[in-house]
């Protein structure tokens, strides 16, 4: 029987998750009202997979061209009370960033925590984008550049990502959105 589930299979491409697990899906442009000439952020895409696909939100996948994407929430398609396929927003990953966290130890004399340096927690894939606004300190007239980053990794406040400090962590569409400074 012809259905949306079988009609779209011929357009599927073989991709893989970051852990090497292969899956089939279709990547399409995401047209959410963005005008390319006015928006300088990286373009988002949509991934369409069958309902029983092993892909889920927070996975990092690699397409046939070797590009990496973070899988975020989007929507599903229903027909006759059956989920035909799932759609996920794909956020392109543009940087393999270093991740560090401040470590502390209890001072034997004061019994208070003291810094012992930064611990390297490894490399993580992120999408690093510059924020359109800049916070200015009017007293010393110094501008601070702010960046946002999407990630599959749950960061904590004051973690260091590529020498930038995490100032805020939010969850957007099931993935982590960081504000870095």
C-alpha positions, 0 to 999 in steps of 0.5 A: 500500500502506498503511504507517506512512509514508503513514498519518501524512502527513495529520497533517504541517504545513509548517515551516521551518528557520532558513535558510528551507528548508521541510519537513513534519513532526508535532510531538507532546508528549514524555512522558518521565515528567515531571510538569508540576506538579513540573517548571518547565522548558520542555516538550520536544516530539517532531518526526516527519519522513520518513526523507529529510527535510532535518532533522538534529540541531543544526538550529533550526526554526520551527513554524507558530506562529512558535516556534523549536526546537532539533532533538536526537537521539531515535530512528527507526521501523523496519518490515520493515527499512525506516526509516519515519520519524525522531523528534527531540526538540525543545527550545524556544528562549526567548532570542536571546542575545548571544555574546562571546569574550575576545580577546587579543594578544601584548604587545610588551614581555613577549611574553605574551598580554594581554586586548584586550576582548571580540569580539561573535560575534553572536546565537544562539538558546538555551534558558535555564533556571535550575538548581534548585541554588545554589552557596553560598560559606560564607566570604562568604555569597554565593549564585551563581545558575547557569543551563543553556542548550541551543544549536546553537552550539559555545561555548568555556569562558569565552565570555560569553552574555548577560553570563553566563560559560560554565563547562562545555560538554557534548553531550547528545542531540547538542546543546550543554548549557552551564552558565552563571554 
